[in-house]
Amino acid sequence: MVLRLFSDDSVYAPPIADARPSTGENRVDTGEHRLGTIVRLTPPSSPADLVLRFGTRLPTTDNVQGLGRDQTDFFGSFGGRARWGVIEVAGEAGIAILSTRLDRPEQVDALLYAARMGWWHHRFSLWVGAVGQHDTRRAPELRGLEDLAEGRLVGELGRERRIRITLVRGWTRESVGLGVVVEGGVRFR
């Protein structure tokens, strides 16, 4: 994520971990960088794909702004995908090791999950999906590491050069209520 802009119109709790209190001014900060890879576990000729995905989230944010945790996280998951003509179904499950901004606990191990179903054309794709994370501890949720769950409706145009628009609807208290994500990308071979 390149840039985060946030306007805090109301506050439900005082800030933690050195974040500045609300002043009525917009908060502006850079986003984190995510580095990861996907290892295909099935041959290219297989009718279904099985993959191992892992990576890290490297912080570039400033704790004072309160738009990130300035902590490094790790994630790993197994996933699968199957296609029948232009229809695709995919799912993924794994674990994330999320660093906290507290002395205890220093980390939270969260279960990750994702599922999607979509229609794929060589120039346009449309799919619906669900993603989330669940804290495995039997303790109150920690701010910044709460359980998250959201549904997504995604449209993507192009392959080598692409634009993706995602409509997001959160299902948990801390998930985004309703939002739009606009992404662009270039695929290098």
N, C-alpha and C positions, 0 to 999 in steps of 0.2 A: 504494500500500500504506500503510495507516494505522499499523500497529505491527508490529515484528518482535521476537520472543522467541526466544532461543537458549540452550541449555545445552550447554556444551562439556565433555563427559565425558572426552575424550582430545584430544591435540594431535599432529599429524603433522609440524609444522614450526614454527619460531619465527615470531612475527608480523612483518609488514612495514608500512612506511608509517605509523609512529606508533601502530599498534593496540596496545592494552594486552595484556600476556601473560595467560594463563589463570590465574584465581584460584579457580576452582571455583564462582564466583557466576554467575548467569544474566546474559546480555547483553540489554539492552533498548534499542531505538532506533526512531525513526520510519523509514518507508520513503521511497522517492523518489516524485516526482510525474512522471507521463508526460503530455506534451501532444502531441497529434497530430491529424491529419486524414486523411480518405480522400476522394480526388477520383475520381468516377465518369467513366470514359472512354467508356462506351457509353450509348446512349439507354435510358430506362426500359423501352421496349418490346422491347429486345433479349432474345433467349432466354438469353444468357450475359452476365455482368458482367465487365468489365475495369476495374481500379482502379489508381491511384497512391496509395500511402500513405507519409506522412513525418511526422517529429516529433522530439521531443527528450526526454531523461530528465534532469530537474532534481534534483540531490541535495538532500536535507534532512538527511542522516545526519551523524554525527560520526565522523571517522576513528578516534578513540580506541576506540570500541566495537568496531570491526572487523567490522561488519555491512554495510558499504557502502564505496564508493570516494570519496565526496564529490567526484565529477567529473561534468561535463556530457557527455552522449553525443548523437549524432545518428543517425537511421536513415531509410532510404528504400527502398521496394520496389514492385514491380509484382505484381499478383495477378489471379486469375481465378476465377470461380465459375459452375457450371452446375447447373440443377435439372431433374429429371425426376419430376414429381409430388411426392412427399414425400421423395425421395432427392436429396441434394446432394453435389457433389464440388467441392473448392476447393484452390487451391495458390497459393504466393507465394514470390518470391525477391527478394533485394535485398542491400544493404550497410549496415553500421553502422560509424560512426567512433567508436571507444571510447577515451576518454582514460585514460591510465595514471596511476599514482602514482609514476612514475619519471622521472628526467631524460632517459633514453634507453631505449627509444623513448618519445616523448611520447604516441603514439597507436597503436592497432591497428585496422586495417581488416578487419572480419570479414564473411564471407558469411552471410546470413540465409536460412533456408528454413522453410517450413511447408506441410503438406498435411493435409487432413481429408476424411472421408467421413461422412455422417450421415443421420439420419432426422429430418424436421422436421414438426411438427404445429403448429397455431396456438397451443396452450398448453404443449406439452412438446416438447423436442428432446433427442436422444441422438446423440453422435458420437464417433468415434475419430480421433486425429490424431497427427502427429509434428511437432516443432519443434526448431530448433537453430541454432547459430552455429559457424562455422569460421574460425579465424585464417588469413589468407592468407600470412603471413610464413613463410619457411623458417628458423625459429628456435624455440628452446624456448618452450613456452606460458608466459605470464606469469600469476602468481597473481592471481585476481580476473577474468581475461579468458580463461580456458581455453575450449577447444572444449566445447560443450555439445550434447547430444542427448537428447530425452525423448519418450516416448509418453504420450498422454493419453486418458482415457476421461471424457467430459463429459456431464452431465445438467443441463438447464435447465428450470425451471418458470416460466411467466408470460412476458409480453411487455412491457407498460407498466411493471409492477412485477415484478421477476424475482429469482430466486435460482438460483445456479449452483454445482454441486459438481463438482470435478475431481479425479480420481485420477491421480496423476503417477508415472511410472516412468522413472528415468534410465537411459541407455545408455552414458554415458561415465563415466570415473572421477570427474570433478568435478560431474557432474549429481546432482541429488537422487536418493537411492536409491529411496525410496518415500515419497510424501506425499499430502496432501489439501489442496485449496484450496477455501475457501468464500467466495463473493462474493454481494453483493446489489446491486441497482441500480434506478434509476427512469429511464425514458425520457421526455424532454420533447419536445414537438412545437412 
